[in-house]
């Protein structure tokens, strides 16, 4: 477990590089990431390569006993390359070209750009194949940032037609799957089908879903080209890619199949403003939400089923969210521990030094623009010292999984049917309830083997076929505990409504069907009774018709009053709960508590306080305080504090050598 930083030697005079690397070593940093935006420096003109400056930086890194992560520079094709291949640029749905002047302006389906990618990646891989300091590679940088997974150019149009033909075989099969009789949208040939460009009315939901799949597949294939070149040069290198928070357009599971581990870029004070439900609290503006960030940690650990890296960790104030208060002292250390607790093997701060030019001048570094230490430098050094005092640990082991599938995310984004409906926010409702109990969670696709999980939560399992229904039934029959939520089993894989009541193929498993649904106005009263108590819900509700299931929750308000909302069904040796509403936090906690009790999953004795979280990794438990109040930790007599103390200051943490289930926090 280690700390590193992202360094841009090309931004600074070479006379400064040795000093920079010395300061990194003084802080205990072990990894230096470089090169992701340096194509114009690496190849100033076509065929004129300059790798000497990078060699020099690597020599300084070697002198300090550190290691480097190099990046392929393909996120920023230089001006001369765009001039040579203007057709490589992406297009908006209205045909507007995404011009040179920023980054990520290339199309994944441009064959010309793919060949240019092969050329530069091959030259770099061959040049550094035997370099002892290069530990591994990051491919490209943040696929899809700035809305660039989906392009609508002519190259994409041709590639989409081919993708559809491979998927459906003949055009009649596509017409049937999509339901193109609606609005006379029938096709006679695959070549007639274009990307979903601007049209008078909304595009066909089946076409949109397939275009989202195609666009993700295009990025996956592009990434695999790079991975293959790097592995051919040196199979001992690790290869990773840096994903983004709650990022929907790209299937991280598919990308990660070719990676050694997944990485992601963590900016807690920015992400909480974009991802959180409702207005962030003052504490969340200062240090982020442990659940918004924790969900991403768990997603990307699960994506490759391996310990992950945070390839960019927020070092202080940042430039891109609406508000950017200075994080309090210790926050940057807290974030590093938070990542490690969830299974990160390395945390790399972005960036080393605040940049003096370009679009990110207001983004902090561990150093100020003048080269003096900023507040994050001391925090990074403290985090490095903390991790040095701990043994190397295996990743966390989860007894509970949350199912997440990008197809469901895309389908629900296409037809959300309620302005407040947000896939990630709904999933996070259950994630937060689990984490309040100290439960470690994997975020896995439905295709993953579920046998090792005592309990599974499946939020909005929207697209369901017989194969998935059989898999889940077998899981429950063999003793698994499953919580299914609203809007499950509504559509088939082509994004058509099923010809049977929801939850479709899951009806026998659930023991109930959906009689009606509604998206109530926020001003309507929305209450239900569960286990003798009254709870609130929001956004969505369903009226259930039980068959073999037992009703455990009943609507109390509105047109739905007195109709079933939550059911329980025993199947084989297991149990299925179906929740037909979006619960507020109190009801989510009650549902999750009952689920965990049935599954015999151990939890903390009491729910953890808001924005205080605990997680166990290999016998060590981290207790992390994301609040401005001091917290007191109660430990069993045989436990000891390894990092920190049993009095946890604001925005601080403790590491103890005892299971989470032994902990109480006040």
C-alpha positions as CSV (number, residue, x, y, z in Angstrom):
1,X,0.0,0.0,0.0
2,X,1.6,3.2,-1.2
3,X,1.2,6.9,-2.0
4,X,2.2,8.6,-5.3
5,X,1.7,11.7,-7.4
6,X,1.0,12.8,-10.9
7,X,3.9,14.7,-12.4
8,X,4.2,16.8,-15.6
9,X,7.9,17.5,-16.1
10,X,7.1,18.9,-19.5
11,X,5.5,21.9,-17.7
12,X,8.6,22.9,-15.8
13,X,12.3,23.7,-16.5
14,X,14.4,20.6,-16.5
15,X,16.6,22.2,-13.9
16,X,13.7,21.8,-11.4
17,X,13.0,18.1,-12.0
18,X,15.7,16.7,-9.7
19,X,14.4,18.9,-6.8
20,X,10.8,17.9,-7.5
21,X,11.6,14.2,-7.3
22,X,13.7,14.7,-4.2
23,X,10.8,16.4,-2.5
24,X,8.5,13.5,-3.6
25,X,10.9,11.0,-2.0
26,X,11.2,13.1,1.2
27,X,7.4,12.8,1.5
28,X,7.6,9.0,1.3
29,X,5.9,8.9,-2.2
30,X,6.6,5.7,-4.1
31,X,5.0,6.1,-7.6
32,X,5.1,8.9,-10.1
33,X,2.5,9.0,-13.0
34,X,3.6,10.8,-16.1
35,X,2.9,11.3,-19.8
36,X,-0.9,11.2,-20.3
37,X,-1.1,14.6,-22.1
38,X,2.4,14.8,-23.6
39,X,2.0,13.6,-27.2
40,X,3.0,17.0,-28.6
41,X,6.2,16.9,-26.5
42,X,6.9,13.3,-27.3
43,X,6.3,13.8,-31.1
44,X,6.5,17.5,-32.0
45,X,6.3,16.7,-35.7
46,X,5.2,13.5,-37.4
47,X,8.0,10.9,-37.1
48,X,10.2,13.3,-35.0
49,X,10.2,11.6,-31.6
50,X,11.7,13.1,-28.4
51,X,11.8,10.7,-25.5
52,X,15.0,12.0,-24.0
53,X,13.2,14.3,-21.6
54,X,11.1,11.4,-20.3
55,X,14.3,9.3,-19.9
56,X,15.8,12.1,-17.8
57,X,12.8,12.3,-15.5
58,X,12.9,8.5,-15.1
59,X,16.6,8.7,-14.1
60,X,15.8,11.1,-11.3
61,X,13.0,8.8,-10.2
62,X,15.3,5.8,-10.3
63,X,17.9,7.7,-8.2
64,X,15.3,8.0,-5.4
65,X,14.3,4.3,-5.5
66,X,10.8,5.2,-6.7
67,X,8.8,3.7,-9.6
68,X,6.9,5.3,-12.6
69,X,3.5,4.7,-14.1
70,X,3.7,5.8,-17.7
71,X,0.5,6.7,-19.7
72,X,-0.3,6.5,-23.3
73,X,-0.8,10.1,-24.5
74,X,-3.8,9.4,-26.7
75,X,-6.2,11.6,-24.9
76,X,-4.6,14.7,-26.5
77,X,-3.8,14.2,-30.1
78,X,-1.6,17.1,-31.3
79,X,-2.6,19.8,-33.7
80,X,-0.5,18.4,-36.6
81,X,-2.2,15.1,-36.3
82,X,-5.7,16.7,-36.4
83,X,-4.6,18.6,-39.5
84,X,-3.5,15.3,-41.1
85,X,-6.8,13.6,-40.2
86,X,-9.6,16.1,-39.7
87,X,-12.2,13.3,-40.0
88,X,-10.9,11.8,-36.7
89,X,-12.7,14.5,-34.7
90,X,-15.9,13.7,-32.9
91,X,-19.3,15.1,-33.9
92,X,-22.3,16.1,-31.8
93,X,-25.8,14.8,-32.5
94,X,-26.5,17.9,-34.6
95,X,-23.4,17.4,-36.7
96,X,-21.2,20.1,-34.9
97,X,-17.6,19.1,-34.9
98,X,-15.8,18.8,-31.5
99,X,-12.8,20.9,-32.6
100,X,-9.2,20.9,-31.5
101,X,-8.6,23.1,-28.4
102,X,-9.2,20.9,-25.4
103,X,-8.8,17.2,-25.0
104,X,-10.6,13.9,-25.8
105,X,-11.6,15.2,-29.3
106,X,-11.0,11.9,-31.2
107,X,-13.5,9.3,-32.3
108,X,-13.1,5.8,-31.1
109,X,-14.3,4.5,-34.6
110,X,-11.8,6.5,-36.6
111,X,-9.6,3.9,-38.3
112,X,-7.1,6.7,-39.1
113,X,-6.8,7.6,-35.4
114,X,-6.7,3.9,-34.4
115,X,-3.6,3.5,-36.6
116,X,-2.0,6.6,-35.2
117,X,-2.7,5.2,-31.7
118,X,-1.0,2.0,-32.6
119,X,2.0,3.9,-33.8
120,X,2.6,6.1,-30.8
121,X,1.8,3.4,-28.2
122,X,4.2,0.9,-30.0
123,X,7.0,3.4,-30.1
124,X,6.6,4.2,-26.4
125,X,6.3,0.6,-25.4
126,X,9.3,-0.5,-27.4
127,X,11.4,2.4,-26.0
128,X,10.7,1.7,-22.4
129,X,10.2,-2.1,-22.5
130,X,13.3,-2.9,-20.5
131,X,13.4,0.2,-18.3
132,X,13.6,-0.9,-14.7
133,X,11.7,2.1,-13.2
134,X,8.6,1.6,-15.3
135,X,6.2,-0.5,-13.2
136,X,3.2,-0.3,-15.5
137,X,0.9,1.8,-17.7
138,X,-2.3,3.7,-17.7
139,X,-4.1,3.6,-21.0
140,X,-5.2,7.0,-22.3
141,X,-7.0,9.2,-19.6
142,X,-10.5,9.2,-18.4
143,X,-12.4,7.7,-21.3
144,X,-15.6,9.6,-21.9
145,X,-14.7,12.8,-19.9
146,X,-16.5,15.8,-21.3
147,X,-19.2,13.6,-22.8
148,X,-17.0,11.9,-25.3
149,X,-18.0,8.2,-25.2
150,X,-20.8,8.8,-27.8
151,X,-19.9,10.3,-31.2
152,X,-22.3,10.7,-34.1
153,X,-20.0,11.0,-37.1
154,X,-20.1,9.1,-40.4
155,X,-17.4,6.6,-39.1
156,X,-19.6,5.8,-36.2
157,X,-22.6,5.5,-38.5
158,X,-20.9,2.9,-40.6
159,X,-19.5,1.0,-37.6
160,X,-22.9,1.0,-35.9
161,X,-24.5,-0.6,-38.9
162,X,-21.9,-3.4,-38.8
163,X,-22.3,-3.8,-35.0
164,X,-26.1,-4.2,-35.5
165,X,-25.7,-6.7,-38.2
166,X,-23.3,-8.8,-36.0
167,X,-25.8,-8.5,-33.1
168,X,-29.0,-9.4,-35.0
169,X,-28.0,-11.2,-38.1
170,X,-30.8,-10.0,-40.4
171,X,-32.9,-6.8,-40.5
172,X,-36.2,-8.6,-39.8
173,X,-34.8,-9.8,-36.5
174,X,-33.9,-6.2,-35.6
175,X,-37.3,-4.9,-36.6
176,X,-39.0,-7.4,-34.4
177,X,-36.7,-6.9,-31.5
178,X,-37.0,-3.1,-31.6
179,X,-40.6,-2.9,-32.5
180,X,-40.2,-0.6,-35.5
181,X,-43.8,-0.7,-36.4
182,X,-44.2,2.2,-34.0
183,X,-44.3,5.5,-35.9
184,X,-43.4,3.6,-39.1
185,X,-39.7,3.3,-38.1
186,X,-39.2,0.0,-40.0
187,X,-35.9,-0.6,-41.7
188,X,-35.1,-2.5,-44.9
189,X,-31.3,-2.6,-44.6
190,X,-28.8,-2.1,-41.8
191,X,-27.2,0.7,-43.8
192,X,-30.3,2.8,-43.3
193,X,-29.8,3.0,-39.6
194,X,-28.0,6.1,-38.4
195,X,-26.8,7.2,-35.1
196,X,-29.5,8.9,-32.9
197,X,-28.9,12.4,-34.3
198,X,-31.2,15.3,-33.6
199,X,-34.7,14.6,-34.7
200,X,-38.2,16.2,-34.5
201,X,-39.2,13.9,-31.7
202,X,-37.4,11.6,-29.3
203,X,-35.5,8.7,-30.7
204,X,-36.6,5.1,-30.5
205,X,-35.7,3.8,-27.1
206,X,-34.4,0.5,-28.5
207,X,-32.2,2.3,-31.0
208,X,-30.9,4.5,-28.2
209,X,-30.1,1.5,-26.0
210,X,-28.2,-0.3,-28.7
211,X,-26.3,2.9,-29.6
212,X,-25.2,3.3,-26.0
213,X,-24.1,-0.3,-26.0
214,X,-22.3,0.2,-29.3
215,X,-20.5,3.3,-28.1
216,X,-19.3,1.6,-25.0
217,X,-18.1,-1.4,-27.0
218,X,-16.2,1.0,-29.3
219,X,-14.3,2.4,-26.4
220,X,-13.6,-1.1,-25.0
221,X,-12.2,-2.2,-28.3
222,X,-10.0,0.9,-28.6
223,X,-8.6,0.3,-25.1
224,X,-7.9,-3.4,-25.9
225,X,-5.7,-2.3,-28.9
226,X,-3.5,-0.4,-26.5
227,X,-3.4,-3.1,-23.9
228,X,-2.4,-5.7,-26.5
229,X,0.6,-3.5,-27.6
230,X,1.7,-2.9,-24.1
231,X,1.5,-6.6,-23.1
232,X,3.4,-7.7,-26.2
233,X,6.3,-5.3,-25.3
234,X,6.5,-6.4,-21.6
235,X,4.1,-8.8,-20.1
236,X,5.4,-8.0,-16.6
237,X,4.0,-4.5,-16.7
238,X,0.6,-3.9,-15.0
239,X,-1.9,-2.2,-17.3
240,X,-4.8,-0.1,-15.9
241,X,-7.2,2.7,-16.8
242,X,-8.4,5.6,-14.7
243,X,-12.3,5.7,-14.6
244,X,-14.4,8.4,-13.2
245,X,-17.0,8.8,-10.4
246,X,-20.5,7.3,-11.0
247,X,-19.6,7.3,-14.8
248,X,-22.5,5.9,-16.8
249,X,-21.7,5.9,-20.5
250,X,-18.8,3.4,-20.4
251,X,-19.2,-0.2,-19.1
252,X,-16.3,-0.5,-16.6
253,X,-16.8,-4.2,-16.2
254,X,-16.1,-4.7,-20.0
255,X,-13.1,-2.4,-20.0
256,X,-11.6,-4.1,-16.9
257,X,-11.7,-7.6,-18.5
258,X,-8.4,-6.7,-20.2
259,X,-6.8,-4.8,-17.3
260,X,-4.8,-6.1,-14.3
261,X,-6.8,-3.8,-12.0
262,X,-9.1,-0.8,-12.3
263,X,-8.2,2.7,-11.2
264,X,-10.3,5.8,-10.8
265,X,-10.0,9.5,-10.1
266,X,-11.3,10.6,-6.7
267,X,-12.4,14.2,-6.1
268,X,-14.7,14.0,-3.1
269,X,-15.6,17.7,-2.8
270,X,-16.5,17.9,-6.5
271,X,-18.3,14.6,-6.7
272,X,-20.6,15.2,-3.8
273,X,-21.9,18.4,-5.5
274,X,-22.7,16.4,-8.7
275,X,-23.7,13.0,-7.3
276,X,-25.3,13.5,-3.9
277,X,-29.0,13.4,-3.3
278,X,-30.2,16.9,-2.3
279,X,-28.0,19.7,-1.0
280,X,-24.7,18.6,0.5
281,X,-24.1,19.5,4.1
282,X,-21.4,21.9,5.2
283,X,-19.2,18.9,6.1
284,X,-19.8,17.3,2.7
285,X,-18.8,20.6,0.9
286,X,-15.5,20.4,2.9
287,X,-14.6,16.7,2.7
288,X,-17.2,15.0,0.5
289,X,-19.5,12.1,1.3
290,X,-18.0,8.8,2.4
291,X,-20.8,7.0,0.7
292,X,-20.6,8.8,-2.7
293,X,-16.9,8.2,-2.7
294,X,-17.1,4.8,-1.1
295,X,-19.5,3.5,-3.7
296,X,-16.9,4.3,-6.4
297,X,-14.2,2.6,-4.4
298,X,-16.3,-0.5,-4.2
299,X,-17.4,-0.4,-7.8
300,X,-13.9,-0.2,-9.2
301,X,-12.5,-2.8,-6.8
302,X,-15.3,-5.1,-8.0
303,X,-14.9,-4.2,-11.7
304,X,-11.7,-6.2,-12.1
305,X,-12.3,-8.2,-8.9
306,X,-8.9,-7.0,-7.6
307,X,-7.4,-4.3,-5.4
308,X,-7.7,-1.0,-7.2
309,X,-5.7,2.3,-7.5
310,X,-6.9,5.8,-7.0
311,X,-4.9,7.2,-9.9
312,X,-5.9,10.8,-9.2
313,X,-6.6,11.9,-5.6
314,X,-7.8,15.4,-4.8
315,X,-4.9,17.3,-3.2
316,X,-6.7,20.4,-2.0
317,X,-9.1,22.9,-3.7
318,X,-10.1,22.0,-7.3
319,X,-11.2,24.0,-10.3
320,X,-14.3,22.3,-11.8
321,X,-17.2,22.1,-9.3
322,X,-19.6,25.0,-8.6
323,X,-18.0,25.6,-5.2
324,X,-14.5,24.8,-4.0
325,X,-13.8,25.5,-0.4
326,X,-10.4,24.7,1.0
327,X,-10.6,21.2,2.6
328,X,-9.7,21.2,6.3
329,X,-6.3,20.1,7.6
330,X,-6.0,16.3,7.4
331,X,-8.7,15.9,4.7
332,X,-6.2,14.8,2.1
333,X,-4.9,12.2,4.5
334,X,-8.4,11.0,5.4
335,X,-9.2,10.5,1.7
336,X,-6.1,8.4,1.2
337,X,-7.0,6.1,4.1
338,X,-10.6,5.9,2.9
339,X,-9.4,4.5,-0.4
340,X,-7.0,2.1,1.2
341,X,-9.7,0.9,3.6
342,X,-11.9,0.0,0.7
343,X,-9.1,-1.9,-1.0
344,X,-6.8,0.5,-2.8
345,X,-3.2,-0.6,-3.1
346,X,-2.0,2.9,-4.1
347,X,-3.3,6.4,-3.9
348,X,-1.8,8.9,-6.4
349,X,-2.4,12.6,-5.8
350,X,-3.2,14.8,-8.7
351,X,-1.2,16.9,-9.2
352,X,2.3,17.4,-7.9
353,X,2.4,21.1,-8.6
354,X,-0.3,23.7,-9.4
355,X,-0.1,24.4,-13.1
356,X,0.7,27.9,-14.3
357,X,-1.0,27.6,-17.6
358,X,-4.0,26.1,-19.4
359,X,-7.5,25.1,-18.2
360,X,-6.5,23.8,-14.8
361,X,-4.7,26.7,-13.2
362,X,-7.2,26.8,-10.3
363,X,-6.6,23.1,-9.5
364,X,-4.4,22.6,-6.5
365,X,-1.3,20.4,-6.3
366,X,0.8,19.1,-3.5
367,X,3.0,22.1,-4.3
368,X,1.9,25.7,-5.0
369,X,2.6,27.1,-8.5
370,X,5.8,28.7,-7.1
371,X,7.1,25.3,-6.0
372,X,6.5,25.7,-2.3
373,X,4.6,23.0,-0.4
374,X,0.8,23.4,-0.3
375,X,-1.4,22.0,2.5
376,X,-1.7,18.7,0.7
377,X,2.0,18.0,0.8
378,X,2.0,17.4,4.6
379,X,-1.1,15.3,4.4
380,X,0.4,13.1,1.6
381,X,3.5,12.7,3.7
382,X,1.5,11.7,6.8
383,X,-0.6,9.2,4.8
384,X,2.6,7.7,3.4
385,X,4.1,7.3,6.9
386,X,0.8,5.8,8.2
387,X,0.7,3.2,5.4
388,X,4.4,2.4,5.9
389,X,3.5,1.4,9.5
390,X,0.9,-1.1,8.3
391,X,1.5,-4.5,6.8
392,X,0.5,-5.2,3.2
393,X,-3.1,-6.3,3.3
394,X,-5.4,-8.3,1.0
395,X,-8.5,-6.6,-0.3
396,X,-11.7,-6.4,1.8
397,X,-14.0,-9.4,1.7
398,X,-17.7,-8.7,1.1
399,X,-20.6,-10.9,2.2
400,X,-23.1,-8.6,0.5
401,X,-23.3,-7.6,-3.2
402,X,-25.3,-4.9,-4.9
403,X,-26.1,-5.7,-8.6
404,X,-25.3,-3.0,-11.1
405,X,-25.6,-3.3,-14.8
406,X,-25.0,-0.6,-17.3
407,X,-27.7,-1.8,-19.6
408,X,-30.2,-1.0,-16.8
409,X,-28.7,2.4,-16.2
410,X,-28.9,3.3,-19.9
411,X,-32.5,2.0,-20.3
412,X,-33.7,4.0,-17.3
413,X,-31.9,7.1,-18.4
414,X,-33.6,6.8,-21.8
415,X,-37.1,6.6,-20.2
416,X,-36.8,7.7,-16.5
417,X,-40.6,8.5,-16.3
418,X,-40.0,10.9,-13.4
419,X,-37.8,14.0,-13.3
420,X,-36.4,13.1,-9.9
421,X,-35.5,9.5,-10.9
422,X,-31.7,8.9,-10.8
423,X,-30.3,5.4,-11.1
424,X,-27.2,6.1,-9.0
425,X,-29.1,7.9,-6.3
426,X,-31.5,5.0,-5.9
427,X,-28.7,2.5,-5.8
428,X,-26.9,4.6,-3.2
429,X,-30.0,4.6,-1.0
430,X,-29.4,0.9,-0.3
431,X,-25.6,1.3,-0.4
432,X,-25.8,3.9,2.4
433,X,-28.0,1.7,4.5
434,X,-25.5,-1.1,4.3
435,X,-22.5,1.0,5.0
436,X,-24.2,2.6,8.1
437,X,-24.1,-1.0,9.5
438,X,-20.4,-1.4,8.7
439,X,-21.1,-3.9,6.0
440,X,-18.5,-4.3,3.2
441,X,-20.2,-4.3,-0.3
442,X,-19.2,-5.5,-3.7
443,X,-20.8,-3.8,-6.7
444,X,-21.1,-6.5,-9.3
445,X,-22.9,-7.2,-12.6
446,X,-25.7,-9.7,-12.5
447,X,-23.6,-12.1,-14.5
448,X,-21.1,-12.5,-11.7
449,X,-21.2,-15.7,-9.6
450,X,-23.3,-14.8,-6.5
451,X,-22.8,-18.0,-4.5
452,X,-20.3,-16.4,-2.1
453,X,-22.7,-13.6,-1.0
454,X,-25.0,-14.2,1.9
455,X,-27.3,-11.4,0.7
456,X,-27.8,-9.6,-2.7
457,X,-29.5,-6.2,-3.3
458,X,-30.7,-5.7,-6.9
459,X,-31.9,-2.1,-7.4
460,X,-34.0,-1.5,-10.5
461,X,-33.2,-4.7,-12.3
462,X,-35.1,-3.3,-15.3
463,X,-34.1,-5.5,-18.2
464,X,-34.6,-9.2,-17.4
465,X,-34.6,-12.3,-19.4
466,X,-35.2,-16.0,-18.5
467,X,-31.5,-16.7,-18.1
468,X,-31.1,-14.0,-15.4
469,X,-34.4,-15.1,-13.7
470,X,-33.1,-18.7,-13.5
471,X,-29.8,-17.5,-12.1
472,X,-31.4,-15.5,-9.4
473,X,-33.9,-18.3,-8.6
474,X,-31.1,-20.8,-8.2
475,X,-29.2,-18.4,-5.9
476,X,-32.3,-18.0,-3.6
477,X,-33.2,-21.7,-3.7
478,X,-29.7,-22.6,-2.5
479,X,-30.1,-20.3,0.6
480,X,-29.4,-16.8,-0.7
481,X,-31.3,-13.7,0.5
482,X,-32.3,-11.3,-2.3
483,X,-33.8,-7.8,-2.1
484,X,-35.3,-6.7,-5.4
485,X,-36.5,-3.2,-5.8
486,X,-39.0,-1.2,-7.9
487,X,-39.0,-1.2,-11.7
488,X,-37.5,-4.6,-11.9
489,X,-38.4,-7.1,-14.6
490,X,-40.2,-4.4,-16.7
491,X,-38.5,-4.8,-20.1
492,X,-36.7,-7.3,-22.3
493,X,-33.1,-6.9,-23.4
494,X,-34.1,-4.9,-26.5
495,X,-35.8,-2.2,-24.2
496,X,-39.4,-3.3,-25.0
497,X,-42.0,-3.7,-22.4
498,X,-42.5,-7.4,-21.6
499,X,-45.8,-9.1,-22.6
500,X,-46.6,-9.9,-19.0
501,X,-46.9,-7.9,-15.7
502,X,-43.7,-6.8,-14.0
503,X,-41.5,-8.3,-12.7
504,X,-41.9,-10.5,-15.7
505,X,-39.7,-13.6,-15.6
506,X,-39.1,-12.8,-11.9
507,X,-42.8,-13.1,-10.9
508,X,-42.6,-16.7,-9.6
509,X,-39.5,-15.8,-7.6
510,X,-41.1,-12.7,-6.1
511,X,-44.4,-14.3,-5.6
512,X,-46.2,-11.2,-6.7
513,X,-46.8,-9.0,-9.7
514,X,-47.1,-5.2,-10.2
515,X,-50.8,-4.2,-10.7
516,X,-50.0,-0.5,-11.3
517,X,-47.3,2.1,-10.9
518,X,-47.0,5.9,-10.5
519,X,-44.5,8.7,-10.3
520,X,-46.2,10.9,-7.7
521,X,-45.7,14.7,-7.5
522,X,-43.3,15.7,-4.8
523,X,-46.1,17.6,-3.0
524,X,-48.2,14.5,-2.7
525,X,-48.2,12.6,0.6
526,X,-46.3,9.4,0.3
527,X,-46.4,7.1,3.3
528,X,-46.6,3.4,3.9
529,X,-46.7,1.0,6.9
530,X,-43.9,-1.5,7.3
531,X,-43.4,-3.8,10.3
532,X,-45.9,-1.7,12.3
533,X,-44.3,1.7,11.7
534,X,-45.0,4.5,9.2
535,X,-42.4,5.5,6.7
536,X,-42.0,8.0,3.9
537,X,-41.0,7.2,0.3
538,X,-40.4,9.2,-2.8
539,X,-40.2,9.4,-6.6
540,X,-41.9,6.1,-7.5
541,X,-44.4,3.5,-6.2
542,X,-46.0,0.3,-7.3
543,X,-49.2,-1.4,-6.3
544,X,-48.4,-5.1,-5.9
545,X,-50.7,-8.1,-6.4
546,X,-49.4,-11.0,-4.2
547,X,-49.6,-14.6,-5.1
548,X,-47.4,-16.8,-2.9
549,X,-45.7,-13.8,-1.2
550,X,-46.6,-12.3,2.1
551,X,-47.4,-8.6,2.3
552,X,-45.0,-6.8,4.7
553,X,-45.6,-3.2,3.6
554,X,-48.8,-1.4,2.7
555,X,-49.5,2.0,1.2
556,X,-51.2,4.4,3.5
557,X,-51.7,7.5,1.3
558,X,-53.0,8.6,-2.0
559,X,-54.7,6.5,-4.7
560,X,-52.5,3.6,-3.7
561,X,-53.8,3.5,-0.1
562,X,-54.3,0.0,1.3
563,X,-52.5,-1.7,-1.6
564,X,-49.4,-3.8,-1.0
565,X,-46.0,-2.1,-1.5
566,X,-43.5,-4.6,-0.1
567,X,-43.6,-8.4,-0.1
568,X,-41.6,-11.3,1.2
569,X,-41.5,-14.7,-0.5
570,X,-39.7,-17.9,0.8
571,X,-38.2,-19.9,-2.1
572,X,-36.3,-23.1,-1.4
573,X,-33.8,-22.4,1.4
574,X,-33.8,-18.6,0.7
575,X,-36.0,-15.6,0.8
576,X,-36.9,-12.8,-1.6
577,X,-38.0,-9.3,-0.7
578,X,-39.6,-7.0,-3.2
579,X,-39.8,-3.3,-2.5
580,X,-42.0,-1.5,-4.9
581,X,-41.2,2.1,-3.8
582,X,-38.1,4.3,-3.4
583,X,-37.6,4.4,0.3
584,X,-36.4,7.3,2.3
585,X,-33.3,6.5,4.5
586,X,-35.3,5.3,7.6
587,X,-37.2,2.7,5.6
588,X,-34.1,1.6,3.6
589,X,-32.4,1.0,7.0
590,X,-35.3,-1.1,8.2
591,X,-35.3,-3.2,5.0
592,X,-31.6,-3.7,5.0
593,X,-31.6,-4.6,8.7
594,X,-34.1,-7.3,8.1
595,X,-32.2,-8.6,5.1
596,X,-29.0,-8.8,7.0
597,X,-30.6,-10.6,9.9
598,X,-32.1,-13.2,7.6
599,X,-28.7,-13.7,6.0
600,X,-26.8,-13.8,9.3
601,X,-24.5,-11.0,8.2
602,X,-22.6,-9.5,11.1
603,X,-22.9,-5.7,11.6
604,X,-21.9,-3.0,13.9
605,X,-23.8,-3.2,17.2
606,X,-25.5,0.1,16.4
607,X,-25.8,2.1,13.1
608,X,-22.8,4.4,12.6
609,X,-23.4,8.1,12.9
610,X,-24.1,10.1,9.7
611,X,-20.9,10.5,7.7
612,X,-18.9,8.3,10.0
613,X,-17.9,5.0,8.4
614,X,-16.0,1.8,9.3
615,X,-14.7,-0.9,7.0
616,X,-12.5,-4.0,7.6
617,X,-9.5,-5.1,5.6
618,X,-7.7,-8.2,6.5
619,X,-8.4,-8.0,10.3
620,X,-7.7,-4.2,10.5
621,X,-10.7,-1.8,10.7
622,X,-10.7,1.8,9.6
623,X,-13.0,4.2,11.4
624,X,-13.3,7.4,9.4
625,X,-14.8,10.6,10.6
626,X,-16.1,12.8,7.7
627,X,-17.7,15.3,10.2
628,X,-16.6,18.4,12.0
629,X,-17.3,16.8,15.4
630,X,-14.9,14.7,17.5
631,X,-16.0,11.1,17.8
632,X,-15.3,8.5,20.5
633,X,-14.5,4.9,19.6
634,X,-15.3,2.1,22.0
635,X,-13.1,-1.0,21.6
636,X,-13.0,-4.5,23.2
637,X,-10.3,-5.0,25.9
638,X,-8.0,-7.1,23.6
639,X,-8.0,-4.5,20.7
640,X,-5.5,-1.8,20.1
641,X,-5.3,1.4,18.0
642,X,-2.7,1.1,15.3
643,X,-3.1,4.5,13.7
644,X,-4.6,7.5,15.5
645,X,-6.4,7.2,18.9
646,X,-9.8,6.1,20.3
647,X,-10.8,9.8,20.3
648,X,-11.1,10.6,16.6
649,X,-10.8,14.4,15.8
650,X,-12.9,16.1,13.1
651,X,-12.0,14.9,9.6
652,X,-9.6,12.3,11.0
653,X,-9.5,8.5,11.4
654,X,-8.3,5.6,13.4
655,X,-7.1,2.1,12.4
656,X,-7.6,-0.7,14.9
657,X,-6.8,-4.4,15.0
658,X,-10.2,-5.7,15.6
659,X,-13.3,-6.5,13.4
660,X,-15.8,-3.9,12.5
661,X,-18.5,-5.8,14.4
662,X,-16.7,-5.1,17.7
663,X,-16.8,-1.3,17.2
664,X,-19.1,1.3,18.7
665,X,-18.8,5.0,17.7
666,X,-20.3,7.9,19.5
